[in-house]
Amino acid sequence: MTTYQHILVALDLSEHSLFVLKKAHELAQQNHAKLSAIHVIEPLVESSHLAFDGTISTDLLPVQDEIEASAKKKLSKLAASIDLAEENQLIQIGRPADTIHQLSKDLPCDLIVVGSHGRRGLSLLFGSTANAVLHGATCDVLAARVND
């Protein structure tokens, strides 16, 4: 069996995040591995919010900052439940799967833990983050099944 050195847990900060975080923490303890937690915020300021001259509509920047501050608070509260150091609590803005893939390479991590709702049909076709992380990762991925 593989021994993991650095585990990255991706959290959506939903009601299921504590379960996913505790699962990742348990794995980190079993493997004596470092644990990092990431929450990725999708940017509000996309090309659809550009003015005609290509500049960013600045009225969305304070909203993005508020979302980021709220996410930091929520992640900090979750991290406190397992005594995860602040330097291992990461908030980034971007496309979730792409950001998680890049961070897993940069750290580097050998396991990514994500929560999975096990959706079927159209919700599966239109993409879950867990599915996107699984199919683009360069390391192992554990999808922790959460109950809806």
C-alpha positions as MATLAB code, in Angstrom:
seq = 'MTTYQHILVALDLSEHSLFVLKKAHELAQQNHAKLSAIHVIEPLVESSHLAFDGTISTDLLPVQDEIEASAKKKLSKLAASIDLAEENQLIQIGRPADTIHQLSKDLPCDLIVVGSHGRRGLSLLFGSTANAVLHGATCDVLAARVND';
ca = [
       0.000    0.000    0.000;
       1.159    3.500   -0.829;
       2.254    5.783    1.972;
       1.273    9.391    1.358;
       3.568   12.289    2.236;
       1.355   15.317    1.528;
      -2.438   15.259    1.285;
      -4.473   18.091   -0.204;
      -8.133   18.238    0.804;
     -10.416   20.341   -1.382;
     -13.359   21.808    0.502;
     -16.440   23.531   -0.868;
     -17.321   24.875    2.614;
     -20.752   23.232    2.484;
     -22.281   21.323    5.370;
     -20.352   18.246    4.185;
     -16.923   19.863    4.447;
     -16.289   18.836    8.045;
     -16.833   15.173    7.128;
     -14.428   15.429    4.159;
     -11.838   17.303    6.233;
     -11.970   14.719    9.017;
     -11.573   11.899    6.478;
      -8.476   13.620    5.050;
      -7.130   14.295    8.556;
      -7.533   10.625    9.467;
      -5.597    9.608    6.353;
      -2.881   12.158    7.115;
      -2.517   10.808   10.647;
      -2.382    7.189    9.435;
       0.331    8.080    6.925;
       2.176   10.638    9.083;
       1.574   12.997    6.167;
       1.328   16.754    5.918;
      -2.232   18.005    5.327;
      -3.205   21.122    3.391;
      -6.765   22.353    2.829;
      -7.896   24.388   -0.166;
     -11.089   26.227   -0.972;
     -11.342   27.634   -4.474;
     -13.584   30.606   -5.145;
     -14.817   30.948   -8.681;
     -14.092   34.465   -9.918;
     -16.981   36.882  -10.235;
     -14.941   38.981  -12.609;
     -14.886   37.015  -15.846;
     -14.834   38.157  -19.443;
     -18.636   38.538  -19.286;
     -18.138   41.360  -16.774;
     -15.773   43.385  -18.915;
     -16.803   46.800  -20.114;
     -16.773   47.580  -23.816;
     -13.240   48.913  -23.549;
     -12.003   45.667  -21.917;
     -11.699   47.028  -18.383;
     -13.098   45.167  -15.397;
     -16.332   46.369  -13.901;
     -15.027   47.537  -10.519;
     -18.384   47.253   -8.777;
     -17.806   43.490   -8.488;
     -14.391   43.717   -6.810;
     -15.754   44.526   -3.307;
     -18.170   41.600   -3.608;
     -15.306   39.276   -4.547;
     -13.320   40.544   -1.546;
     -16.297   39.931    0.746;
     -16.717   36.386   -0.571;
     -13.021   35.721    0.007;
     -13.141   37.084    3.579;
     -16.182   34.948    4.378;
     -14.495   31.849    2.927;
     -11.375   32.480    5.036;
     -13.513   32.616    8.194;
     -15.342   29.403    7.334;
     -12.149   27.561    6.425;
     -10.457   28.768    9.607;
     -13.357   27.483   11.708;
     -13.233   24.074   10.003;
      -9.449   23.908   10.313;
      -9.647   24.645   14.037;
     -11.574   21.391   14.520;
      -8.429   19.428   13.603;
      -5.811   21.994   14.665;
      -4.717   22.619   11.079;
      -2.081   25.358   10.991;
      -3.008   28.610    9.262;
      -0.220   28.231    6.690;
      -1.907   24.992    5.544;
      -5.259   26.716    4.969;
      -5.417   27.997    1.418;
      -7.973   30.158   -0.365;
      -7.507   30.746   -4.072;
      -9.592   32.293   -6.819;
      -9.951   30.380  -10.058;
     -11.590   27.426  -11.699;
     -11.817   24.787   -8.965;
     -10.475   21.701  -10.750;
      -7.706   23.578  -12.576;
      -6.633   25.368   -9.394;
      -6.628   22.138   -7.372;
      -4.572   20.360  -10.048;
      -2.004   23.148  -10.185;
      -1.721   23.429   -6.421;
      -1.297   19.670   -6.048;
       1.693   19.913   -8.397;
       3.132   23.054   -6.782;
       3.064   21.767   -3.189;
       3.637   18.809   -4.308;
       0.911   16.446   -3.084;
       0.537   12.738   -3.665;
      -3.153   12.507   -2.693;
      -6.122   14.811   -3.227;
      -9.249   14.244   -1.134;
     -12.562   15.618   -2.412;
     -16.169   15.172   -1.402;
     -18.478   13.418   -3.844;
     -22.249   13.512   -3.876;
     -22.481   10.571   -6.293;
     -24.797   12.371   -8.672;
     -26.148   10.672  -11.738;
     -27.675   11.687  -15.030;
     -27.605   15.324  -16.086;
     -25.854   16.594  -12.971;
     -23.012   14.166  -13.698;
     -22.834   15.189  -17.362;
     -22.692   18.870  -16.529;
     -19.767   18.222  -14.305;
     -18.973   17.973  -10.688;
     -15.746   19.341   -9.323;
     -14.883   15.918   -7.891;
     -15.201   14.339  -11.324;
     -13.094   17.059  -12.948;
     -10.404   16.724  -10.260;
     -10.326   12.958  -10.710;
      -9.854   13.109  -14.457;
      -7.102   15.702  -14.516;
      -5.041   14.846  -11.466;
      -1.445   13.677  -11.691;
      -1.649   12.007   -8.264;
      -4.093    9.740   -6.448;
      -7.584   11.080   -5.746;
      -9.917    9.897   -3.012;
     -13.570   10.827   -3.439;
     -15.149   10.687    0.007;
     -18.834    9.872   -0.436;
     -21.076   12.356    1.359;
     -24.775   11.882    1.977;
     -27.157   14.475    0.581;
];
